[in-house]
Amino acid sequence: MGARSSYGGQSGSLKLAASMPGRAVTIEHDAYYRDQAHLSFEERVKINYDHPSSLESDLLASHLRTLREGQAVDLPIYDFATQTRRTETRHIEAARGDRRGHPGVH
């Protein structure tokens, strides 16, 4: 299920996934902001995080394909306070059941 967090869709997605334990997982696109650890904090705050290039959408698409194939993935965790990715990841097992793909992910 795709939803924009700015329109309350994320909370709806979380509620829907919670109502189907083991059959649905949630993945936030915000976790895929590019790691900017190579830049100083002063340089990081100047980045336009609203621009699509600030997100590593190819990695998200790859993770969605892997989950659709029934395999687990390790999702990045983005730290908004430092504007970098954390070293730890969020391990996600593929949900059981229907494996219909996300529109636009092949």
DRENROFI-875448 format. One record per residue: residue number from 1; residue in three letters; x, y, z of N, C-alpha, C in turn. Coordinates in nm, 3 decimals, decimal comma. Layout:
BEGIN
{lokol: NUM | zator: ALA | n_east: X | n_north: Y | n_up: Z | ca_east: X | ca_north: Y | ca_up: Z | c_east: X | c_north: Y | c_up: Z}
...
***
This chain:
BEGIN
{lokol: 1 | zator: MET | n_east: 0,085 | n_north: -0,117 | n_up: 0,000 | ca_east: 0,000 | ca_north: 0,000 | ca_up: 0,000 | c_east: 0,089 | c_north: 0,123 | c_up: 0,000}
{lokol: 2 | zator: GLY | n_east: 0,070 | n_north: 0,210 | n_up: -0,092 | ca_east: 0,147 | ca_north: 0,334 | ca_up: -0,097 | c_east: 0,064 | c_north: 0,448 | c_up: -0,042}
{lokol: 3 | zator: ALA | n_east: 0,127 | n_north: 0,532 | n_up: 0,038 | ca_east: 0,055 | ca_north: 0,646 | ca_up: 0,095 | c_east: 0,153 | c_north: 0,756 | c_up: 0,128}
{lokol: 4 | zator: ARG | n_east: 0,111 | n_north: 0,879 | n_up: 0,109 | ca_east: 0,194 | ca_north: 0,993 | ca_up: 0,143 | c_east: 0,175 | c_north: 1,025 | c_up: 0,290}
{lokol: 5 | zator: SER | n_east: 0,285 | n_north: 1,033 | n_up: 0,363 | ca_east: 0,276 | ca_north: 1,059 | ca_up: 0,507 | c_east: 0,217 | c_north: 1,196 | c_up: 0,537}
{lokol: 6 | zator: SER | n_east: 0,235 | n_north: 1,291 | n_up: 0,447 | ca_east: 0,185 | ca_north: 1,426 | ca_up: 0,473 | c_east: 0,033 | c_north: 1,434 | c_up: 0,467}
{lokol: 7 | zator: TYR | n_east: -0,033 | n_north: 1,331 | n_up: 0,415 | ca_east: -0,179 | ca_north: 1,330 | ca_up: 0,405 | c_east: -0,241 | c_north: 1,229 | c_up: 0,501}
{lokol: 8 | zator: GLY | n_east: -0,167 | n_north: 1,184 | n_up: 0,601 | ca_east: -0,219 | ca_north: 1,090 | ca_up: 0,697 | c_east: -0,220 | c_north: 0,947 | c_up: 0,648}
{lokol: 9 | zator: GLY | n_east: -0,169 | n_north: 0,923 | n_up: 0,529 | ca_east: -0,170 | ca_north: 0,789 | ca_up: 0,473 | c_east: -0,081 | c_north: 0,693 | c_up: 0,548}
{lokol: 10 | zator: GLN | n_east: 0,028 | n_north: 0,745 | n_up: 0,606 | ca_east: 0,119 | ca_north: 0,657 | ca_up: 0,677 | c_east: 0,050 | c_north: 0,596 | c_up: 0,798}
{lokol: 11 | zator: SER | n_east: -0,027 | n_north: 0,675 | n_up: 0,874 | ca_east: -0,095 | ca_north: 0,619 | ca_up: 0,991 | c_east: -0,198 | c_north: 0,517 | c_up: 0,948}
{lokol: 12 | zator: GLY | n_east: -0,265 | n_north: 0,540 | n_up: 0,836 | ca_east: -0,360 | ca_north: 0,442 | ca_up: 0,783 | c_east: -0,291 | c_north: 0,314 | c_up: 0,741}
{lokol: 13 | zator: SER | n_east: -0,173 | n_north: 0,327 | n_up: 0,680 | ca_east: -0,096 | ca_north: 0,209 | ca_up: 0,639 | c_east: -0,052 | c_north: 0,128 | c_up: 0,760}
{lokol: 14 | zator: LEU | n_east: -0,008 | n_north: 0,197 | n_up: 0,864 | ca_east: 0,036 | ca_north: 0,129 | ca_up: 0,986 | c_east: -0,080 | c_north: 0,055 | c_up: 1,052}
{lokol: 15 | zator: LYS | n_east: -0,198 | n_north: 0,118 | n_up: 1,055 | ca_east: -0,316 | ca_north: 0,052 | ca_up: 1,114 | c_east: -0,356 | c_north: -0,070 | c_up: 1,032}
{lokol: 16 | zator: LEU | n_east: -0,352 | n_north: -0,056 | n_up: 0,900 | ca_east: -0,388 | ca_north: -0,169 | ca_up: 0,814 | c_east: -0,290 | c_north: -0,284 | c_up: 0,833}
{lokol: 17 | zator: ALA | n_east: -0,161 | n_north: -0,255 | n_up: 0,836 | ca_east: -0,061 | ca_north: -0,360 | ca_up: 0,856 | c_east: -0,077 | c_north: -0,426 | c_up: 0,993}
{lokol: 18 | zator: ALA | n_east: -0,108 | n_north: -0,347 | n_up: 1,094 | ca_east: -0,126 | ca_north: -0,401 | ca_up: 1,229 | c_east: -0,247 | c_north: -0,494 | c_up: 1,236}
{lokol: 19 | zator: SER | n_east: -0,346 | n_north: -0,468 | n_up: 1,151 | ca_east: -0,465 | ca_north: -0,553 | ca_up: 1,152 | c_east: -0,442 | c_north: -0,686 | c_up: 1,080}
{lokol: 20 | zator: MET | n_east: -0,327 | n_north: -0,700 | n_up: 1,014 | ca_east: -0,295 | ca_north: -0,823 | ca_up: 0,941 | c_east: -0,156 | c_north: -0,874 | c_up: 0,980}
{lokol: 21 | zator: PRO | n_east: -0,134 | n_north: -0,909 | n_up: 1,106 | ca_east: -0,001 | ca_north: -0,950 | ca_up: 1,151 | c_east: 0,055 | c_north: -1,065 | c_up: 1,067}
{lokol: 22 | zator: GLY | n_east: 0,181 | n_north: -1,048 | n_up: 1,024 | ca_east: 0,247 | ca_north: -1,151 | ca_up: 0,945 | c_east: 0,210 | c_north: -1,151 | c_up: 0,799}
{lokol: 23 | zator: ARG | n_east: 0,109 | n_north: -1,073 | n_up: 0,761 | ca_east: 0,065 | ca_north: -1,071 | ca_up: 0,622 | c_east: 0,095 | c_north: -0,939 | c_up: 0,553}
{lokol: 24 | zator: ALA | n_east: 0,143 | n_north: -0,841 | n_up: 0,628 | ca_east: 0,174 | ca_north: -0,710 | ca_up: 0,570 | c_east: 0,292 | c_north: -0,648 | c_up: 0,645}
{lokol: 25 | zator: VAL | n_east: 0,375 | n_north: -0,577 | n_up: 0,573 | ca_east: 0,484 | ca_north: -0,502 | ca_up: 0,634 | c_east: 0,475 | c_north: -0,358 | c_up: 0,584}
{lokol: 26 | zator: THR | n_east: 0,528 | n_north: -0,266 | n_up: 0,663 | ca_east: 0,533 | ca_north: -0,126 | ca_up: 0,621 | c_east: 0,678 | c_north: -0,086 | c_up: 0,600}
{lokol: 27 | zator: ILE | n_east: 0,697 | n_north: -0,011 | n_up: 0,494 | ca_east: 0,829 | ca_north: 0,041 | ca_up: 0,460 | c_east: 0,811 | c_north: 0,189 | c_up: 0,429}
{lokol: 28 | zator: GLU | n_east: 0,883 | n_north: 0,273 | n_up: 0,500 | ca_east: 0,872 | ca_north: 0,417 | ca_up: 0,480 | c_east: 0,976 | c_north: 0,463 | c_up: 0,379}
{lokol: 29 | zator: HIS | n_east: 0,932 | n_north: 0,537 | n_up: 0,279 | ca_east: 1,024 | ca_north: 0,590 | ca_up: 0,179 | c_east: 1,128 | c_north: 0,681 | c_up: 0,245}
{lokol: 30 | zator: ASP | n_east: 1,090 | n_north: 0,746 | n_up: 0,355 | ca_east: 1,182 | ca_north: 0,835 | ca_up: 0,426 | c_east: 1,308 | c_north: 0,764 | c_up: 0,474}
{lokol: 31 | zator: ALA | n_east: 1,302 | n_north: 0,633 | n_up: 0,492 | ca_east: 1,421 | ca_north: 0,558 | ca_up: 0,536 | c_east: 1,529 | c_north: 0,557 | c_up: 0,428}
{lokol: 32 | zator: TYR | n_east: 1,492 | n_north: 0,590 | n_up: 0,306 | ca_east: 1,583 | ca_north: 0,579 | ca_up: 0,192 | c_east: 1,648 | c_north: 0,711 | c_up: 0,152}
{lokol: 33 | zator: TYR | n_east: 1,644 | n_north: 0,811 | n_up: 0,243 | ca_east: 1,723 | ca_north: 0,931 | ca_up: 0,214 | c_east: 1,869 | c_north: 0,891 | c_up: 0,202}
{lokol: 34 | zator: ARG | n_east: 1,937 | n_north: 0,952 | n_up: 0,106 | ca_east: 2,079 | ca_north: 0,919 | ca_up: 0,085 | c_east: 2,162 | c_north: 0,957 | c_up: 0,207}
{lokol: 35 | zator: ASP | n_east: 2,258 | n_north: 0,873 | n_up: 0,238 | ca_east: 2,348 | ca_north: 0,902 | ca_up: 0,349 | c_east: 2,436 | c_north: 1,020 | c_up: 0,311}
{lokol: 36 | zator: GLN | n_east: 2,440 | n_north: 1,118 | n_up: 0,397 | ca_east: 2,521 | ca_north: 1,239 | ca_up: 0,372 | c_east: 2,635 | c_north: 1,251 | c_up: 0,473}
{lokol: 37 | zator: ALA | n_east: 2,676 | n_north: 1,138 | n_up: 0,532 | ca_east: 2,780 | ca_north: 1,140 | ca_up: 0,635 | c_east: 2,912 | c_north: 1,196 | c_up: 0,583}
{lokol: 38 | zator: HIS | n_east: 2,934 | n_north: 1,192 | n_up: 0,453 | ca_east: 3,059 | ca_north: 1,243 | ca_up: 0,397 | c_east: 3,062 | c_north: 1,397 | c_up: 0,394}
{lokol: 39 | zator: LEU | n_east: 2,949 | n_north: 1,460 | n_up: 0,423 | ca_east: 2,941 | ca_north: 1,606 | ca_up: 0,424 | c_east: 2,939 | c_north: 1,656 | c_up: 0,568}
{lokol: 40 | zator: SER | n_east: 2,983 | n_north: 1,779 | n_up: 0,586 | ca_east: 2,972 | ca_north: 1,839 | ca_up: 0,719 | c_east: 2,824 | c_north: 1,865 | c_up: 0,748}
{lokol: 41 | zator: PHE | n_east: 2,790 | n_north: 1,881 | n_up: 0,876 | ca_east: 2,651 | ca_north: 1,908 | ca_up: 0,912 | c_east: 2,603 | c_north: 2,037 | c_up: 0,845}
{lokol: 42 | zator: GLU | n_east: 2,690 | n_north: 2,136 | n_up: 0,838 | ca_east: 2,654 | ca_north: 2,264 | ca_up: 0,774 | c_east: 2,618 | c_north: 2,244 | c_up: 0,627}
{lokol: 43 | zator: GLU | n_east: 2,688 | n_north: 2,151 | n_up: 0,560 | ca_east: 2,658 | ca_north: 2,122 | ca_up: 0,419 | c_east: 2,529 | c_north: 2,040 | c_up: 0,408}
{lokol: 44 | zator: ARG | n_east: 2,507 | n_north: 1,950 | n_up: 0,503 | ca_east: 2,388 | ca_north: 1,864 | ca_up: 0,499 | c_east: 2,260 | c_north: 1,944 | c_up: 0,512}
{lokol: 45 | zator: VAL | n_east: 2,261 | n_north: 2,048 | n_up: 0,597 | ca_east: 2,138 | ca_north: 2,125 | ca_up: 0,618 | c_east: 2,100 | c_north: 2,208 | c_up: 0,495}
{lokol: 46 | zator: LYS | n_east: 2,192 | n_north: 2,224 | n_up: 0,402 | ca_east: 2,163 | ca_north: 2,301 | ca_up: 0,280 | c_east: 2,100 | c_north: 2,216 | c_up: 0,170}
{lokol: 47 | zator: ILE | n_east: 2,096 | n_north: 2,084 | n_up: 0,188 | ca_east: 2,043 | ca_north: 1,994 | ca_up: 0,085 | c_east: 1,891 | c_north: 2,007 | c_up: 0,077}
{lokol: 48 | zator: ASN | n_east: 1,840 | n_north: 2,005 | n_up: -0,043 | ca_east: 1,695 | ca_north: 2,008 | ca_up: -0,065 | c_east: 1,642 | c_north: 1,864 | c_up: -0,053}
{lokol: 49 | zator: TYR | n_east: 1,593 | n_north: 1,829 | n_up: 0,064 | ca_east: 1,544 | ca_north: 1,694 | ca_up: 0,088 | c_east: 1,407 | c_north: 1,671 | c_up: 0,026}
{lokol: 50 | zator: ASP | n_east: 1,346 | n_north: 1,773 | n_up: -0,032 | ca_east: 1,220 | ca_north: 1,755 | ca_up: -0,105 | c_east: 1,243 | c_north: 1,711 | c_up: -0,248}
{lokol: 51 | zator: HIS | n_east: 1,366 | n_north: 1,722 | n_up: -0,296 | ca_east: 1,397 | ca_north: 1,683 | ca_up: -0,434 | c_east: 1,408 | c_north: 1,531 | c_up: -0,443}
{lokol: 52 | zator: PRO | n_east: 1,351 | n_north: 1,471 | n_up: -0,548 | ca_east: 1,356 | ca_north: 1,325 | ca_up: -0,561 | c_east: 1,496 | c_north: 1,265 | c_up: -0,558}
{lokol: 53 | zator: SER | n_east: 1,597 | n_north: 1,340 | n_up: -0,600 | ca_east: 1,733 | ca_north: 1,286 | ca_up: -0,601 | c_east: 1,790 | c_north: 1,267 | c_up: -0,460}
{lokol: 54 | zator: SER | n_east: 1,722 | n_north: 1,324 | n_up: -0,359 | ca_east: 1,769 | ca_north: 1,306 | ca_up: -0,222 | c_east: 1,735 | c_north: 1,167 | c_up: -0,167}
{lokol: 55 | zator: LEU | n_east: 1,650 | n_north: 1,095 | n_up: -0,239 | ca_east: 1,609 | ca_north: 0,961 | ca_up: -0,199 | c_east: 1,675 | c_north: 0,855 | c_up: -0,286}
{lokol: 56 | zator: GLU | n_east: 1,711 | n_north: 0,745 | n_up: -0,226 | ca_east: 1,770 | ca_north: 0,633 | ca_up: -0,299 | c_east: 1,657 | c_north: 0,537 | c_up: -0,340}
{lokol: 57 | zator: SER | n_east: 1,574 | n_north: 0,584 | n_up: -0,433 | ca_east: 1,455 | ca_north: 0,509 | ca_up: -0,474 | c_east: 1,488 | c_north: 0,378 | c_up: -0,544}
{lokol: 58 | zator: ASP | n_east: 1,603 | n_north: 0,370 | n_up: -0,611 | ca_east: 1,644 | ca_north: 0,244 | ca_up: -0,674 | c_east: 1,663 | c_north: 0,134 | c_up: -0,570}
{lokol: 59 | zator: LEU | n_east: 1,717 | n_north: 0,170 | n_up: -0,454 | ca_east: 1,735 | ca_north: 0,072 | ca_up: -0,347 | c_east: 1,599 | c_north: 0,029 | c_up: -0,292}
{lokol: 60 | zator: LEU | n_east: 1,507 | n_north: 0,124 | n_up: -0,276 | ca_east: 1,372 | ca_north: 0,091 | ca_up: -0,232 | c_east: 1,307 | c_north: -0,006 | c_up: -0,330}
{lokol: 61 | zator: ALA | n_east: 1,316 | n_north: 0,023 | n_up: -0,458 | ca_east: 1,257 | ca_north: -0,065 | ca_up: -0,560 | c_east: 1,318 | c_north: -0,204 | c_up: -0,553}
{lokol: 62 | zator: SER | n_east: 1,450 | n_north: -0,210 | n_up: -0,534 | ca_east: 1,518 | ca_north: -0,339 | ca_up: -0,522 | c_east: 1,468 | c_north: -0,416 | c_up: -0,400}
{lokol: 63 | zator: HIS | n_east: 1,451 | n_north: -0,347 | n_up: -0,289 | ca_east: 1,402 | ca_north: -0,411 | ca_up: -0,167 | c_east: 1,259 | c_north: -0,462 | c_up: -0,187}
{lokol: 64 | zator: LEU | n_east: 1,175 | n_north: -0,385 | n_up: -0,254 | ca_east: 1,038 | ca_north: -0,429 | ca_up: -0,279 | c_east: 1,035 | c_north: -0,554 | c_up: -0,367}
{lokol: 65 | zator: ARG | n_east: 1,120 | n_north: -0,557 | n_up: -0,468 | ca_east: 1,127 | ca_north: -0,678 | ca_up: -0,554 | c_east: 1,173 | c_north: -0,799 | c_up: -0,473}
{lokol: 66 | zator: THR | n_east: 1,273 | n_north: -0,779 | n_up: -0,388 | ca_east: 1,324 | ca_north: -0,889 | ca_up: -0,306 | c_east: 1,216 | c_north: -0,942 | c_up: -0,213}
{lokol: 67 | zator: LEU | n_east: 1,141 | n_north: -0,852 | n_up: -0,149 | ca_east: 1,032 | ca_north: -0,894 | ca_up: -0,061 | c_east: 0,923 | c_north: -0,966 | c_up: -0,140}
{lokol: 68 | zator: ARG | n_east: 0,892 | n_north: -0,917 | n_up: -0,259 | ca_east: 0,790 | ca_north: -0,981 | ca_up: -0,343 | c_east: 0,832 | c_north: -1,123 | c_up: -0,379}
{lokol: 69 | zator: GLU | n_east: 0,964 | n_north: -1,147 | n_up: -0,390 | ca_east: 1,016 | ca_north: -1,280 | ca_up: -0,420 | c_east: 1,019 | c_north: -1,369 | c_up: -0,297}
{lokol: 70 | zator: GLY | n_east: 0,977 | n_north: -1,314 | n_up: -0,181 | ca_east: 0,969 | ca_north: -1,393 | ca_up: -0,060 | c_east: 1,094 | c_north: -1,394 | c_up: 0,025}
{lokol: 71 | zator: GLN | n_east: 1,187 | n_north: -1,306 | n_up: -0,005 | ca_east: 1,314 | ca_north: -1,300 | ca_up: 0,069 | c_east: 1,315 | c_north: -1,179 | c_up: 0,163}
{lokol: 72 | zator: ALA | n_east: 1,394 | n_north: -1,190 | n_up: 0,268 | ca_east: 1,407 | ca_north: -1,082 | ca_up: 0,366 | c_east: 1,501 | c_north: -0,973 | c_up: 0,315}
{lokol: 73 | zator: VAL | n_east: 1,487 | n_north: -0,854 | n_up: 0,371 | ca_east: 1,576 | ca_north: -0,741 | ca_up: 0,339 | c_east: 1,615 | c_north: -0,669 | c_up: 0,468}
{lokol: 74 | zator: ASP | n_east: 1,725 | n_north: -0,596 | n_up: 0,461 | ca_east: 1,768 | ca_north: -0,509 | ca_up: 0,570 | c_east: 1,752 | c_north: -0,365 | c_up: 0,524}
{lokol: 75 | zator: LEU | n_east: 1,654 | n_north: -0,296 | n_up: 0,580 | ca_east: 1,623 | ca_north: -0,160 | ca_up: 0,540 | c_east: 1,715 | c_north: -0,060 | c_up: 0,609}
{lokol: 76 | zator: PRO | n_east: 1,749 | n_north: 0,047 | n_up: 0,541 | ca_east: 1,827 | ca_north: 0,152 | ca_up: 0,607 | c_east: 1,742 | c_north: 0,222 | c_up: 0,713}
{lokol: 77 | zator: ILE | n_east: 1,809 | n_north: 0,279 | n_up: 0,810 | ca_east: 1,743 | ca_north: 0,362 | ca_up: 0,910 | c_east: 1,804 | c_north: 0,501 | c_up: 0,900}
{lokol: 78 | zator: TYR | n_east: 1,721 | n_north: 0,599 | n_up: 0,871 | ca_east: 1,770 | ca_north: 0,735 | ca_up: 0,853 | c_east: 1,754 | c_north: 0,812 | c_up: 0,983}
{lokol: 79 | zator: ASP | n_east: 1,858 | n_north: 0,881 | n_up: 1,025 | ca_east: 1,857 | ca_north: 0,962 | ca_up: 1,146 | c_east: 1,836 | c_north: 1,107 | c_up: 1,104}
{lokol: 80 | zator: PHE | n_east: 1,717 | n_north: 1,157 | n_up: 1,128 | ca_east: 1,683 | ca_north: 1,293 | ca_up: 1,084 | c_east: 1,756 | c_north: 1,400 | c_up: 1,165}
{lokol: 81 | zator: ALA | n_east: 1,797 | n_north: 1,368 | n_up: 1,286 | ca_east: 1,869 | ca_north: 1,466 | ca_up: 1,369 | c_east: 2,007 | c_north: 1,496 | c_up: 1,311}
{lokol: 82 | zator: THR | n_east: 2,074 | n_north: 1,393 | n_up: 1,259 | ca_east: 2,209 | ca_north: 1,412 | ca_up: 1,205 | c_east: 2,210 | c_north: 1,415 | c_up: 1,053}
{lokol: 83 | zator: GLN | n_east: 2,096 | n_north: 1,383 | n_up: 0,991 | ca_east: 2,083 | ca_north: 1,375 | ca_up: 0,845 | c_east: 2,183 | c_north: 1,278 | c_up: 0,784}
{lokol: 84 | zator: THR | n_east: 2,193 | n_north: 1,162 | n_up: 0,849 | ca_east: 2,277 | ca_north: 1,052 | ca_up: 0,802 | c_east: 2,202 | c_north: 0,921 | c_up: 0,826}
{lokol: 85 | zator: ARG | n_east: 2,251 | n_north: 0,815 | n_up: 0,763 | ca_east: 2,196 | ca_north: 0,683 | ca_up: 0,791 | c_east: 2,267 | c_north: 0,625 | c_up: 0,912}
{lokol: 86 | zator: ARG | n_east: 2,192 | n_north: 0,553 | n_up: 0,991 | ca_east: 2,251 | ca_north: 0,482 | ca_up: 1,105 | c_east: 2,325 | c_north: 0,360 | c_up: 1,053}
{lokol: 87 | zator: THR | n_east: 2,417 | n_north: 0,308 | n_up: 1,132 | ca_east: 2,489 | ca_north: 0,188 | ca_up: 1,091 | c_east: 2,401 | c_north: 0,065 | c_up: 1,104}
{lokol: 88 | zator: GLU | n_east: 2,308 | n_north: 0,064 | n_up: 1,201 | ca_east: 2,217 | ca_north: -0,049 | ca_up: 1,213 | c_east: 2,109 | c_north: -0,042 | c_up: 1,106}
{lokol: 89 | zator: THR | n_east: 2,045 | n_north: -0,155 | n_up: 1,080 | ca_east: 1,939 | ca_north: -0,163 | ca_up: 0,981 | c_east: 1,814 | c_north: -0,223 | c_up: 1,045}
{lokol: 90 | zator: ARG | n_east: 1,705 | n_north: -0,219 | n_up: 0,972 | ca_east: 1,578 | ca_north: -0,279 | ca_up: 1,017 | c_east: 1,554 | c_north: -0,403 | c_up: 0,932}
{lokol: 91 | zator: HIS | n_east: 1,560 | n_north: -0,520 | n_up: 0,995 | ca_east: 1,543 | ca_north: -0,646 | ca_up: 0,923 | c_east: 1,394 | c_north: -0,672 | c_up: 0,903}
{lokol: 92 | zator: ILE | n_east: 1,357 | n_north: -0,696 | n_up: 0,778 | ca_east: 1,218 | ca_north: -0,721 | ca_up: 0,743 | c_east: 1,208 | c_north: -0,856 | c_up: 0,673}
{lokol: 93 | zator: GLU | n_east: 1,124 | n_north: -0,943 | n_up: 0,726 | ca_east: 1,093 | ca_north: -1,069 | ca_up: 0,661 | c_east: 0,978 | c_north: -1,044 | c_up: 0,564}
{lokol: 94 | zator: ALA | n_east: 0,978 | n_north: -1,115 | n_up: 0,454 | ca_east: 0,868 | ca_north: -1,103 | ca_up: 0,358 | c_east: 0,738 | c_north: -1,147 | c_up: 0,425}
{lokol: 95 | zator: ALA | n_east: 0,633 | n_north: -1,073 | n_up: 0,400 | ca_east: 0,502 | ca_north: -1,107 | ca_up: 0,457 | c_east: 0,448 | c_north: -1,232 | c_up: 0,389}
{lokol: 96 | zator: ARG | n_east: 0,370 | n_north: -1,308 | n_up: 0,464 | ca_east: 0,306 | ca_north: -1,427 | ca_up: 0,407 | c_east: 0,189 | c_north: -1,383 | c_up: 0,319}
{lokol: 97 | zator: GLY | n_east: 0,150 | n_north: -1,472 | n_up: 0,232 | ca_east: 0,026 | ca_north: -1,449 | ca_up: 0,158 | c_east: 0,049 | c_north: -1,390 | c_up: 0,020}
{lokol: 98 | zator: ASP | n_east: -0,046 | n_north: -1,311 | n_up: -0,022 | ca_east: -0,051 | ca_north: -1,256 | ca_up: -0,157 | c_east: 0,075 | c_north: -1,176 | c_up: -0,187}
{lokol: 99 | zator: ARG | n_east: 0,137 | n_north: -1,204 | n_up: -0,302 | ca_east: 0,260 | ca_north: -1,135 | ca_up: -0,340 | c_east: 0,238 | c_north: -1,049 | c_up: -0,465}
{lokol: 100 | zator: ARG | n_east: 0,121 | n_north: -0,989 | n_up: -0,476 | ca_east: 0,101 | ca_north: -0,899 | ca_up: -0,588 | c_east: 0,195 | c_north: -0,782 | c_up: -0,576}
{lokol: 101 | zator: GLY | n_east: 0,253 | n_north: -0,743 | n_up: -0,686 | ca_east: 0,355 | ca_north: -0,638 | ca_up: -0,685 | c_east: 0,299 | c_north: -0,500 | c_up: -0,666}
{lokol: 102 | zator: HIS | n_east: 0,385 | n_north: -0,412 | n_up: -0,625 | ca_east: 0,356 | ca_north: -0,270 | ca_up: -0,613 | c_east: 0,353 | c_north: -0,211 | c_up: -0,754}
{lokol: 103 | zator: PRO | n_east: 0,251 | n_north: -0,132 | n_up: -0,788 | ca_east: 0,249 | ca_north: -0,072 | ca_up: -0,923 | c_east: 0,377 | c_north: 0,006 | c_up: -0,951}
{lokol: 104 | zator: GLY | n_east: 0,435 | n_north: -0,020 | n_up: -1,064 | ca_east: 0,556 | ca_north: 0,050 | ca_up: -1,104 | c_east: 0,684 | c_north: -0,017 | c_up: -1,058}
{lokol: 105 | zator: VAL | n_east: 0,675 | n_north: -0,122 | n_up: -0,980 | ca_east: 0,794 | ca_north: -0,195 | ca_up: -0,936 | c_east: 0,796 | c_north: -0,327 | c_up: -1,011}
{lokol: 106 | zator: HIS | n_east: 0,900 | n_north: -0,345 | n_up: -1,091 | ca_east: 0,909 | ca_north: -0,467 | ca_up: -1,174 | c_east: 1,032 | c_north: -0,546 | c_up: -1,140}
***
